[in-house]
């Protein structure tokens, strides 16, 4: 029996095939992460200096450039986010989502049957 995994081009998503929820769960468990940052903004106005804090949340899955296809499949599975360069020195790309709405309604619930 021929092993079709050795002939797969992992730089592109598979055409006509979707990830199943268990594949996504396993992959995200091993390669995914959440990160947050807090930014302080100072702005001068007529009453003085106003300080505001904003909280940013990111969900990401990182892979070497040669596995970009799986990141594109994750983007298609969740229906949100983007695939971008993560680090040029380590030749990695990331699938990431920064929309709080998308994270709370699409990523955290992990849709089964999307």
N, C-alpha and C positions, 0 to 999 in steps of 0.2 A: 504494500500500500504506500502510495506516494505521500510524503509530508508536505502539504501545501504551505506551511508556515515559513519554510526556507525560501520560498519564491515571493513572499509578500513584500511589497514596497511600503515600509512603515512611514515614509515621508508624506504619504497621501491617505486620506480617509478611504475606507472601503465603500464601493458604490453598491447601493441596494441592500446593505446590511446595517442593522442597528445594534448598538450595544444593549445587552439586557441588564436589568437592575442589579443583579448579583455581580456582574463584571464591573459595573460602575462602583458599587459598594467596595469591592475588593481593591480596585485600583485607587480610589480616593483614600481608602484607609491606609494604604501603603505609601502613596505619593502626594496626598493632598494636605493642605494646612489652611488655617485661618490666622489672620494677623490683623492687629488694629494699631492705629496711631492717633495721637491727640496733638492737634496743632493749636497753638495760641496765636491769636491775631490781635494786634493793637492798632487802634485807629483813633486819630485825633478828631474831635468834633467840637462844637461850640461849648459844650459843657465840660470839656476836658478830654482825658484819654479813656477810651472804651476798650475793655479787654473781652474777647470772646474766645471760647474754645470750641473746636469742631472735632468730632470723632469720625475717623474713617475706618471702614472695615473692608478687608479683602479676603476672598477665598481664592486659592490658587493650587494648581497642579503643575509641576515642573518636569520636563523631560529633555533629554539631549535632542539636538536639532533633527537627527535622523529618525526620531519617533514622533514627529509633529503630527502625523496622521491620527494618532490616538487622541491628541489634544483637540483636533478638529472634530472628531467624533463625540467627544465630551461636550463641546460647544453645541453641536447639533442635538445631542440627547437632552441637555438642559434647556435649550432654546434661548440662551442668553450668554453674555460674556464675550471675550475676545481672546485670540491667540497672538501673542507678541513676543519679542525677544526679551528674555529674562536677564541673561548675562552673556556678553560677547566673549569674555575670557574663557568661560567654561562651556561655551557653545550650547547654551540651553535656551529653550523657549518655555513659555508658560501659558496655560489657559487660566484666565482670571476673571473674576466677577467683583465689581466694586459697588454695584447698586444694592443698597440695603433692602429695597423691595424685592429684587431678584434673589438675594441671598435667603431672605426669610420665607419667600413663597415658592421658590424653585429648587434651591440647593439643599437647604436643611431638611425639607420634607422628603427628598429623594424620590421623585415621582416614579411609580412603578407602572409601566405601560405607556410611557411617553413615546 
